[in-house]
Amino acid sequence: MRSTFGGIETTLRGLRAQQLALDITGHNISNANTPGYSRQVAGLIATDPYAVPTMNRNAIAGQIGTGVEANEICRMRDEFVDRRTQYENASLGYWDARHRNFNQLEVTMAEPTDLEGGASIGSQLNEFWDALQKLGNANRPDNVAVRSVVREKALNLCDTIRSTYNQLKSLQQDLNTEISVRVGRVNSIAQEIAGLNREIAKVVSMGNQPNDLLDHREQLVNELAGLTDISLQSDELNRYTISISGMMLVSKDTAFAIETQVNTDDTDSIPDGMNEVVWAYNGEDVNLSNGELKGLMDMRDTEIPYYLESLDTFTTTLVDKFNTQHALGFGLDGNNGRLFFETGSDASNITLAADILDAVNGLNNIAASRNGQVGNGENALELAGLIKDQSFVALGDASLSDYYGGLIAKLGVDAEKAKVTYKNQKTLINHLQNMQESVAGVSLDEEMANMIRFQNAYNAAARIMTALDEALDKLINGTGLVGR
């Protein structure tokens, strides 16, 4: 037989359930603009009815409901989209690093040319060629003003080559420092995730859902995935195990650190003196396959060395071929055998030879003549021909001008590829985020509708409670005189 007060308990359950639903709605509204927050919903189910089916149960018309209860607070999240976003974030981080640094490379190489007043190597090379052409074709190759222009343009070319080379080395060193910073961030995130794993396991073991902790951890996982490609698994207590190329980074509530150490192995793919990323506990290399760290290391170890080596090849060829041809010509004093550039120069230290820099006779020592005659400028034309008309094996059978032009063309193609791929990857990530937002995002209109719905349900339950109270009052105080 049901209790006389059974209706009060049923209604009380309704009040509690609707109050909880209102509290959750308020939590959703409060976090409508919180990054990474997932909408929460009260899981309401009907409680077990009365009476339990047995052979000797009370004879009643049928089972009577006993109210409602919230059996869980659901976190609205699409885990498939989360894992897909995690995977794509690694590619986004990789191409973001390449896109940013190829932009910096273009600025360093001052290309496209002639946009900033001719500050690039290509524009300086053209101006040097033009000055030699004018010297060779001049009516008076012995003219001091024309010779002065040749020396000035040569000095500008040397300065630009050295400056570009040093800026490339500085960019490489900046990337080396940035890699160390990113490694520190990976360790920090790993420690945080391990700590969250510990807290999440405590809550799950009590049979509850740690929704806000899960949101925080998912944000950290997405950031970590942008830094390096990771694999992820979870256990029965919803603790994440995270690995990088099969090596454990986080296992339950333990984080395994990675670190940087200076490379001293000349045979290694990492340039000597640069930081390599290793596991702190065994010194093994961290096998990075994707993510921002991989992008930074590829730029530091592959792309920038390519341009440094190409610039060195260009410079040493220029110095060698130019000196050989210049030594065949004659200065205004009738002597030959002089060098134009300092012998042994490369991109880091290229400069003019002391004979050309001489404050008194330097201009006269420019060997413009092919036969020793003062009015002859044939050797100046031969020198100009070295820049655009002759090809060299060391440059892949290209001229100096064509070789450098090809180098800049490659830079442009690589930079454009990085830009387009980054934009495409960003578009894909935005699409995945929109998909997740359609499930996990808080809609204020929907929450306001829910608030009205739960509020009215609460009010209705309160009215039932009032009606039951009035009925019980009549039953207790208004029927019979026994016990008074």
N, C-alpha and C positions, 0 to 999 in steps of 0.2 A: 504494500500500500504506500502510495506517495505521501511524503511529509506535507503537513499543512503549510509549511514555509518553503516548499520546493519552488514555488513560483518566484519568490524573492531571490533565491540562488540563481535561477535561470536568468532573471532580469539583471542581476549583478554582473553575471558573466558578459551580458550584452554591453553594459556600461563600461566594463573594463576593456573589452575588445575594441569598442568604438573610440575610447579614450586613447588607447595605444595607437590606433590608426590615425587619429588626429595628431598625436605626438610625432609620428613618422612623417606625416604630411608637413608639419612644421619644420622638421629636420631637413626634408627635401627642399623646401622653399628657402631655408637659411643658406643652403649650399648650392643654390641654383647657379652661381658664378664661380664655384670652387673648382679649379682645374683638377681633372681626374676623378671627380666625384661620380659615383654610380647611384642612380635612383633606387630607393628602397621601398618595398611594398610589404604590408602585413599579410601573412598567410593565414586567412580566417577559415576555420573549419567548424562544422557542427560537432558538439560534444556527443558522447555516447547516449543513446536514448534510454528511457526507462520503460519497461523493465527488461532485464536480461532474459533471453529466451531459455526457459528450463521447463522440465516436466511439471513442477509444482509451483509455477509462477502464479501471481494473483490474476484473477480473471478480470481483465480490462478490455476495452474495445480495441486497443492496439498500443504500440509503443508510443510514448510521449517524449517529445524532444526536451533536452535539458539545457539548450542554449548554444553559445558559441565561444570559441577560444582562439587565440592567436598561437598557432603551433610553431611559427618561425617568422623571422624578418628577412624577406628575400632580397638579395642584391641582384638587380637587373643588369646582366652583363652577358655579352656574347663571347665566350672563351675562344671560339674559332677565329673571330675577328681579332681578338687580342694576340693570338699566336701568329696570325698572318701579319699583323702590324709589326710585331716584334721582328719577324723575318725581314720585312721590307725596310725597317728602320736601319738595319745594318747596311744595306745598299745605299740608303739615303745619306747616312753618315759618311760612307766612303766617297760618294760623288760630291758631297758638300765640301769635303776637304780638298778634293782635286779642283773643283770649280773655284773655290776661294784662292787657292795658291796658283792656279794658272792665270787668274786675273792679276795676281801680284807679279807673276813672271812677265806678263805683257807690259806692265808698268815698268818693271826693271829693265826690260829690253827696249823700252820707249817705242813700242810699235802699237798701231800703225805709224809709219814715219811721217815726218813733216807736220804733224799736228801740234807739236809743241816747239816750233821754231827750229826743227832739224837737230834734235838732241840725240838721235839714235846713231848706232854704228853705221847702219845702212846709209843714212843721209850724210854723215861725215865722210864716208868712203866715196860717195858720189861727188861731194864738194872737193875732196882731195884729187879725184880723177879729173874734174873740170879744171882745177888749177894747173895740173900737169899738162893738160891739153893746151891751155892758154900759153904756158911757158914754151911748149914745143912749137906752137904755131905763131908765136909772137915775132914781129919784125926785128925785135931786139931781145933775144933770149938772155942777154946780159943785163936786162933792166932790173934794177934792185927791187922795185916795187912788185914786179911779177914774181920774182924769186921769194920775196918776203911772204907773199900770199901762199906759195907752195909750202914753205916751212910752217906757217901758221896753221894751215889746214892739216898738215901732218901731225902737228902737236895736238890739235883738237881731236884727231882720230885716236892718237895714243891715249889721251886723257879719257876719252869715252870708252875705249876698250877696257882700260884699267878700272874705271869706275863701274862699268857693267859687271865685270868679273868680281869685283869686291862686293857689289850688291848681291850677286848670286850667292857668294859664300856667306854673306850675312843672312840671307833668306834661309839657306840651309841650316845655319846655326839656330835661327829662330824656330824652325820646324823641330830641331832637336830638343829645344827647350819646351816647346809645346807638347811634344810626345811625353816628356817627363810629367808635365802637368796633367795630361789625360790619364796617365798611368796612376797618378795619385787619386784622381777622381774615380777610377775603376775600383780601387781599393776601398775608398770611402763608401761607395754604393754597396759593395760586397759586404762590408761590415754592417751597414744599415739593414740590408736584406736578411742577414743572419740574425740580427736582433729582432726583426719583425717576425721571422720564422718562429723564434722562441715564444713570442707573445701570442702569435696566432695559434700555435699548438696548445697553449694553455686554455685559450677560449674554446677551441674546437673540442678538446678533451672533456669540457664541461657540457657539451651538447649545444653550444650556441654558435652563432655566425659572427665572426669578427669583421663585419662589412667595411668599416672605415679603415681598419688596418690593411685589409686586402686591397683597397683602393690605393693607399699609400705605396704598398709594395709593387703594385702594377705600374705605377708611375716610375718607380726606380728601375724596374725591369726594362721599361721602354727606353729610358735614358741609357741604361747599360747596353742594350741592344744597338743603340746608335753608335756607341763607342767601339764595340767589337762584336763579332758574330758569336752567339751563344746558343747552347742547347739547354732545354729546361724540362724537368720532371717534377711531379709532386707526389707526396706520400699520403697515407691515410689521415694524417693530421694537417694536411694541406701545407706542408713545409716544402719549399722549393729546393731542388738540387740543380745547381747551374754549373755548366762546364764550358770550357773553351777548347774546341778541337779535341775533345775526349779527356782533357785534364780538368780536375775539379777546382772551381772557383769558390762555390758556396755549397756546403753539405749540411743540411739541417740548420743548426745554430752556430756553425763554424765557417769562417771565411779564410781562404788561403790567398795570401798576398802575392802580387807580382811586383817587380821592381825594374829599374833601369841600371845598367852598368856599362861603363865605357868599353867599347870594342877595341881590342888590340890585335885582332887576327887579320892580317893583310889579305888572306884568301877568302875571308867572309864577304857575303854580299853587302854587308853594312860597311860604309866607309870607315876607315881607321879614325879613331877619336870620337866617333858618334855613339850615342846610347843605343844599346840593344835591350829588348824587353825580355826578361827571364822570370821564371818562377822563383820566389824568394826561398822556398824550402829545399830546392835541389839544384838551382842554377841552370836548369834546362831552358832552352829558348821557348817562348810562348809562340805557338803556331797561329798567327793571325791570318784569317782568310777573308775578312770583310770588316766593315765598320770604319769609323773615323780614324782610329789608330792605324789601320792598314793603309788608308788613303794618305795619311801624313807620312808614313814610312816609305810608301812608294814614291811620293814626291821628293822626299829627302834623299833616298838611296838610289833612285832610278832616273827620274825626270831631270832634276837639277844637275846631277853629275853628267848627264848627257849634254846639257847645254854648256856646262863648264868645259868638258872635253872638246866639244865642237868649237867653242870659242878659242881654246888653246890651239887646236889644229889650224883654224883660220889664221890665227896670229903668227904662229911659227912658220906657216907657209908664206904669209905676207913678208915677214922679216927675211926669210931665207931667199926667196925669189927676188925680192926687191934689192937686197944687198948684192946678190950676184950680178944683176943687171946694172945697178948703179956703179959697181966697181969697174965695169967695162967702159963707162963714160968718162968725160973729162970736165973738170971745173974750169973756171975762168983763168986760173993760173997755169992751165995746160997739163995738170997732173991728173992721173987716174988712180984706180985701186982703192978709192975711199968707200966706206960703208955709209948707208943712209940711216939705218936703224942700229941700235946697240946690239951687237951680236949676242946670240943666246937668249934673246928676249922671248917671253911668252905673254899670255894675256894678263898675268898678274903684275908684270913690271915693264911692259913695252915702253920704250922711249927712243928718242932720236940719238944717233951717234954723236960723240963729242965734237967731231969735225963739223957737223951740221949745226950744232948748238953754239959753236964758238961765236962769241959776241962780235968779234972783229971780222973774221974771214968766213964765218959760217955760211952766209948766203953765196959767196963766191965758190964755195966747195960743193955746191949742188951740181952734180955731173949731168948737165943738160945736153952737152955736146957729144956726138958720136965719133968725131974725127979730130977733136982738139981745137977746132975753129971757134972763135968767140961767137959768131953769129949762127952757129949750128945748134938746132934744138931737137935733133933726131932721137937722142937717148931719152929725152923727156917724154917723147911720144912712145918710145919703147916701154918706159916705166908705166905710162898710162895704160898701154896695152895689156900689161900684166894684170890689171884690175878687172877688165871686162872682156878681153879678146882671147886670152890664153887659158887653157884648161890644165889642171895638174892632177896627177895620179893620187896624191895625198888627199885631195878634195873629192875623190870619186869621179875624176875626169870632168870636173866643173871649174869654172873660173872663180876667182875670189868673190866677185859680185854675185854670181849665180849661187855659189855655195851658201853665202850668208842669206840670200833671198830664200833659198830652200829651207834653211834653218828657221827663218821667221814664218814661212808658209806652214811648216810642221807645227810650230807653236800655235798658229792661228787655228789649224784643224783640230789639234788636241784640246785647245781651250774651248772651241765651239762644241766639240763632242761632250766635254765635261759639263758645259752649261746646259745643253739640250737634255742630257741624261739626268742631270740633277733636277731640272724642271719637270721632266716626266715622272721621276720618282716622287717628287713633292706632290704632284697631282694625284698619284696613286695613294700616297699616305693620306692626303686630304679626303679622298673617297672612302678609305677604310675608316677614318675618324668620323666621317658623316654617318657611315653605316653603324658604327658603335654608338654614336650620339642618338640615333633613332631608337636605340634600345635603352641605353643607360642615361641619356640626357634628361634633365628636369624641365618639363613644360609647365610654366607658371599657370597657364590656362587650365591644364589638366589638374594640377594640384589644387587650384581654387575650386574646381568642380568637385574634387574629392573631399575637400574641406567641408563644403556645404552638405555633401551626401553623408559624411560621417557625423557631422554636427546634428543633422536632422535625425539620424538613427539614434544618436545619443539622447536627444531630446525625447524621442518616442519611447526609448527604454525607460527614461526617467518618469514619463507619464504612466507607464505600466507599473512602475514601482509605487507611484502615488496611488494608483487604483488598487493595487494589492494591499497597501497600507490601510486604505479606507475599508476594504473588505474585512481585513483582519481585526480592525478596530470594532467593526460592527459585530463580528463573530465573538470577540472576547468581552467586549463591554456592553453589548446590547442584547445578548441572548441569555435568559435565565438569571436566577438570583443565587445559585449554589456557590458557596465559597465567600459570600460577602459578609 
